[in-house]
Amino acid sequence: MKGDRVMKTKKSLMYLECINENLNTLILNQEMTYFIMREILKKMDRSVNKRHVKVRRKKI
């Protein structure tokens, strides 16, 4: 009985460690995506400021 409880505890701990690793990976990916998007937006802002593109809209 006690051995079963120890095994369940070890299994639960292993699951929690896996969840923790997955969450850490997710956070890192989110941070990388944020920085990439920020750089893209900076470049887009620069190109818009250089060109002063006018956009016309037409009703269809």
N, C-alpha and C positions, 0 to 999 in steps of 0.2 A: 504494500500500500504506500509506504513512504517512498520507495523507489519510483513508483508511478508519478507521484507528486513532484519529485526531483526532475524526472524526465519531462513532465509537462512544463515545469518552470524553465528548464533549459531550452525547450522548444519555443516557449513564449519569448524568452530573451533573444533567441536567434531571430524570430520574426520581427521583434522590435528593432534589432540592429539592422536588419534588411530594410525595414521601413525608413529608419533614420538615414541610411546610405542613399536610398532613393530620393528622399526629401532634400538631402544635401545636394545631390546631383541636379534635381529640379531647380533649386535656388541658384546654383551656379549657371545653369542654362538660361534662366530668366535674367540674371545679371548680364551675361554675355549678350543676349538678345537686346537688352535695354541699351547697352553701350553701342552696339552695332547700329541700332535704329537712331540713336542720338547723333552718331556720325553721319548717317545718311541724311538726316534732317538738316544738319549743319551744311552739308554740301548742297542740298536742294535750295536752302535759303540763299547761299552764296550765288548760285547760278540764277536764281530768280532776280536777285538784286542787280546782277550784271546785265540781264537781257531786257527787263521791263516789258515783258510780253503782255499784249492786250488780247483779251479773249472776248469774242462776240457771242451772244446767245441768240438763237432764233427759236421762235415758237413753232412747233410742228403741228 
